[in-house]
Amino acid sequence: MELLVLGVVVWLVSWAVSLRLNPWVKCSKCGGQPKKQGAFYSYAHHSCDKCGGKGQQVRFGRRLFNMGPGRP
């Protein structure tokens, strides 16, 4: 039982360090390609509405613990 608790604690600490060092992931909607081509005119494009045209979004854990967005 103690080994299981120790394993969970180690996992949580490593996840927290990972959230601190790597706060961004690819946008789940556009997959990191924020400029979408227009449906009728392929030369026209628009930005992804979920990430605001950045191609990245803040990781779930940072939003869960209200850690802020970090540096892009």
C-alpha positions in Angstrom: 0.0 0.0 0.0 2.8 2.4 0.9 4.5 1.7 -2.5 1.3 2.6 -4.3 1.0 5.9 -2.4 4.7 6.7 -3.1 4.2 6.0 -6.8 1.2 8.3 -6.9 3.1 11.1 -5.1 6.0 10.7 -7.5 3.7 10.8 -10.5 1.9 13.9 -9.2 5.2 15.8 -8.5 6.6 14.9 -11.9 3.3 16.0 -13.6 3.4 19.4 -11.7 7.0 19.9 -12.8 6.0 19.1 -16.4 3.1 21.6 -16.2 5.5 24.3 -15.0 8.2 23.6 -17.7 5.8 22.8 -20.6 2.6 24.9 -20.3 1.5 24.7 -23.9 0.2 22.0 -26.2 -1.1 22.0 -29.8 -4.6 23.4 -30.2 -7.0 20.5 -30.1 -9.2 22.0 -32.8 -6.7 23.1 -35.5 -3.8 20.8 -34.5 -1.3 23.6 -34.5 -2.2 24.9 -38.0 -4.2 28.0 -37.0 -4.9 29.3 -40.5 -7.7 27.5 -42.2 -8.4 27.8 -45.9 -11.7 29.2 -47.0 -14.4 26.8 -48.3 -15.0 28.6 -51.6 -11.8 30.7 -52.1 -8.8 28.6 -51.3 -6.5 31.6 -51.2 -8.5 33.2 -48.4 -8.0 32.0 -44.8 -9.3 32.6 -41.3 -7.8 32.0 -37.8 -8.9 29.2 -35.5 -11.5 30.4 -33.1 -10.4 28.2 -30.3 -6.8 29.3 -30.0 -7.2 32.7 -31.5 -4.8 31.9 -34.4 -1.8 31.0 -32.1 -1.9 27.2 -32.8 -1.4 26.5 -29.1 -3.5 26.3 -26.0 -2.7 26.0 -22.3 -2.5 22.4 -20.9 -5.5 21.0 -19.0 -3.6 20.8 -15.7 -2.6 24.5 -15.8 -6.3 25.5 -16.3 -7.4 23.0 -13.6 -5.0 24.5 -11.0 -5.4 28.1 -12.3 -1.7 28.4 -12.9 -2.1 30.9 -15.7 -1.0 30.7 -19.3 2.8 31.0 -18.9 4.9 32.3 -21.7 4.0 31.4 -25.3 
